[in-house]
């Protein structure tokens, strides 16, 4: 085990100090701009870990676990915590939340759910007709700090 670790460290040092770089394709930075249209909040809508999506070669080996970690955090919030909290709310109230404010108050805050941070210019909005959380472009007069509420 120590030998494998030593070889891995030696390989990384070779790349770092000899001037040779792992094969990478030229790529554009990930698009961290706000969505131009509404979409359901799901894994991949958060900003954390998106800068690691275009890594290749050794960079991908290092960034893949980090990307997976952020994806799991989003999946827990969007696919487990929020649906469970909505089921409990419907069971006790007999309905879905009537507004975004009620959703944030009685679903997110009451269950201490931490929503993933969104790119600048995007906001969470609860859609009462569909009983789902969506990501919308932020209104022009809304500040980025308030955009993730």
ABEGO torsion letter per residue (X at the ends): XAAAAAAAAAAAAAAAAAGBBBBBBBBBBBBABBBABBBBBBBGABABGAAAAABBEAAAAAAAAAAAAAAAAAAAAAAAAAAAAAAAAAAAAGBBBABAAAAAAAAAAAAGBBBBBBBBGBBBBBBAAAGBBBBBBBBAABBAAAAAX
